[in-house]
Amino acid sequence: MADIGQVLGDYKIRSLLHTGPVSQVFEVVEQRSSRHFAMKILLPEHSDNPVHRKQLFNDAEIGSELRHENVINIVKVSRSENTPHFVMEFFPSGSIRKRLQSRDPKDKEFLKEYAKKIMRQTATGLAYMNASGFVHLDIKPDNILVNALGQTKIADFAISRRTKIGFFAKLFKKKSGPEGTASYMSPEQINGQPLDGRSDIYSFACTAYEVVCGRPPFRGNSTSDLLRKHLVEKPSPPQVHTPDLTDPFGTLILKMLSKKREDRPKTFHEVLMELRKIRVFKSIPDKDDEDHRGSMEM
């Protein structure tokens, strides 16, 4: 197991940031430059597991190809037998999940104040990712990092993959069960169908719903019950849980949650166009409009 003070390559481990089921993320310092980075390392008991190694390196390889201010950037990969890991930019902040689970009222206020900024930046990062030929496939509050200014970055590409078109989509259709997180999976992801950016739009909608309502659109007594609801149950308008939400925002969320992908926005660029035109909460002035007015007055 990696320890504080240990040196891997040219990186000295400084502190533990996060522990997951199969990996840990540490803050590290590059010794030759004194710059701070984050390092994701498989736990020792999983370091020789071919599935976990494949996901770790998939996470690293796709992240290495993406360069965008709203996407975590990967800088170095090690395929070590004992300590497989990769190094990424250090973004000193927690995930949306951390704020959703917090009992501090300030975190709830933060999510309400910055909801639109978080959604726009996440959608912008996903627009770039999809346009670059990738689908994320695991968009959820855990994989969206946000700092105190509302600046947002998408992380974790463990199950992300390139999009396939036409004949190649059928050729590359997965034979195993669906990958993803049950509360955020699109109907086509659950059914093992070829996927494109509209699947990420559905997962994004589930995440946005949870950010403003404090709960995802569907809950189930079991994983199979939850997946069934994604396939057949109509979601409640988010205004049912949060009356302060505007009707245009609720309409956009429900459109993105359409069972048929043909009924959703075609791309995240369409989502962004809609987000620019609407307010999220009735009680909060649109910061984007205020910022625009302020810049015009300067």
N, C-alpha and C positions, 0 to 999 in steps of 0.2 A: 504494500500500500504506500502511496506517495505521502511524504511527511513534510511538515513545515521546515524550511531550511534546506531541503534536498535540492540538488541541482540536476536537471535533466537537459542534456545538451548545453546550451548557453543560458538556460533559464532557471532562476532560483525561485522556489516556491515560497510565497510570502503569506498567503492566507487562504482559507477555504471559503468559497463563495456559495457553493450549492452541492448537495448530494442527491443524486437520483437513483433509480432502481439498479442501474448497471454502470453508472459513471459518476465522476466528481468533477467539479469545475473549480479551479484555483486561480487566484491572482498571482502572477509571476512577474519577475523583473529580469529583463534581458541584461546580462552582466556587462556586455561590451558597450551598451548604450545607456543603461539605467532607465530605459523605457518600460512602462508597465503594459502587460498583456494579460489575457486570460488563457488558461490551458484546460482542455477537456481530456480526462484520462479515464480509460476503462478501469473499473475496480478489479483487483487481482483475480478474484474468482470468475471473472468474465473475460479476462484478457486473451484466453485461447478459444473462446466461443466464436465459431465462424460467423454466426448470424450477427452477433453484437459487433464483431470486428468489421463486418461488411457495412453495417449501418453507421459506425463511427467514421469509416473512410468515405462513405457516400456523403455524409454530413460535411466532411472536410473538403472533398473534391468539388462538390457543387458550390459550397461557400467560397472556394478559391476562384471560381469562374465569375462570381458576382461582385460587382463593384458599384455600390450605391449607398447614399447616406442613410437610407432607411433599412439597410440589410447589414447584418454583422459580417465583417470581412475576415476571412481565414488567411493567415500569413505563412504557416509552416505545418507540415505533417510528418509524423514519425510512425513507421510501421513496426516498431520494436515488438519483439515477441512477448516480453514481460510487461512493458509499460506503453502500449500503443496509445498515442495521444495526438492532438493537434493544438496549435497556438492560434488565437484569434485576437482581434482588437479588444481592448479593455473598455467596456461601457459600464461604469460604476453605478449601476441602478438595479432595481428589482423588476420582476415581471408584473404584468397586470394582475396575475393570479395572487401575488403577494399582497397587493393593495385590496383586492376583492375579499381576501380572507382576514384582513386586518380588522381589529376591533376599535382602532383609532378613528373617530369621526372625521378627522382631517383627511384620511385616505379616501373616504367616500366623497367628501367635498372636492377633493382633487380630481377624481374620476369624472365627476359631474362637470367641473369647470373646464377640464381638458378633453372631454369626450370627443368633440368634433376634431380637434387637432390630432388626437391619437388615431382616430378612424381615417382621417385624410392621409396621414403619413404612412399608416399601415397599408392602405389601398395604393398609395404611390409606390411603395416598395414592392407590392405584389404585382402591380401593373408592369413594373420593370422586369420582375422575375418571369412573369408569364410571357412578356414580349421577347425575353431572352431564350425562350424555348423550354422553360421548366414549370412544373406544377409543384407547389409546396406539399400539399396533402395532409398537413397536420397543424393548420392554423387554429390556435386556441390561446386563451389568456396566458398560459404557461410559457408560450413561445414568442411573446411580444414583450420586449423590454421598454420601459419608459422612465425617463429621468425626471427631476424636479421641475424642469421647464416644459415638460410634455413632449420632449423629443423622443422619437420612437424608432426602434430597430427590430427587425424580424430575425429570429434565430432558429436553430435546430432543423437541419435539412436531412435528418437520418433516413426518412422514407421518401424524400422528394425525388423526382425523376424527370427526365426529358419527356416532352409530349410527343406522341406518335400520331401520324395523320393517315387516314384512309386505310389502305391495305396493311400498312405497317402497324396501325393501331390494333388490328385483329391479330397480327403476327406476334405482337408483344403483350397481348392480354395476359394478365397474371392468372396462373392456374390455382394458386393457393387462396386462402381466405383473405378478406379485405384487411388492409393495414390502415391504422389511424386511431383516433380517439372517439369513442362511441357518441359522446355528446355533441360532436362537431362534424360528423361525417355526412357527406352528401349522399342522396339516394343512389346515384350511379357508382359512388365509391363503395357503398355497402354491397351493391349487386355485382361488383367486380367488372364493371364495364370500362372501356377505354376512357381516359380522363383528359380534360383540358382545363383552362383557367376558370371555367364556370363552376367547377367543383370547389376551387378555392374561394369563389364568391359566396357560395353557400356556407362554407366554414367561417368565413369572415363575418357573415350575417349572424351566425350563431354566437360568435364572439362579441360582436357589437351589441347584440341583444342582452348578453350577460353583463356587459359593462354598464349599460343604462338601467337594467332591471335587477341586477344582483343575482340572477339565475339564468340558465340557458333556456332556450325555447321549449325543450322537451326534457322530461324526467321519466325514469322507468323503474320498475321493481327489480329488473334484471337487465343485463346487457342486451339480450334478445328482445325484451320488451321495448327498450329504448331504441334499438335499431328499427324495430317495426314501426314505431311512432314517426321516425324520420321518413319512412316509406309511405305511410297512409294517413297520418293524423295532421289535421290542419292546425298550425300554431296560433296561439292567442295573439292578438295585436299587442305589441309591447306596452301600449298605453293602459292596458288592463292592469299591469303591475306597477307602472309609473305614469300616473295621470299627467304629470308635468311635460311629458313628451309631446312634440307637435305631431299633428296628423300626417303632414308630408313625410316626416322621418319614419313614422310607423308604416306608411305605405311603401317606402323604399325598402325597409327591412323585410316586409312580407314578400315583396317582389323578388328579393335576393334569396328568400327561403322557398321559392317555388319548387314543387316536386320535379317538374320537368325542366331540364336545364335550358330548353328553348324559350321558356317563359322568364328566365332571369336576364339581367343585363348581359350583353354579349362579352364585355370586357370590363376591367377595372377602370378604364378610361371613361366609360359610361357611368360607372358608379361615382367617380370623382366629379363628373359634370353635374350629377344630381346633388351630391353633397354640397357643392359650391352654392347651390340655389336655395338651400333650406337651412333652417335652424333645427337643432336637436331638442333643446329644452325651451319651453315657453318663457321661463323665468330668467333665462340667461341671454343677454344680448350677444349677437354673433361677433365673436372676437375678430374673425377674419374681416368683417365689415368695418369694425372699429379701427383695426390696424390699417386697413386700406384708406379710411378717411384721414387717419393721422398722417400717413405718408403723403397724402394729397395736400395737407395743410402745411407741411414742412417746406 
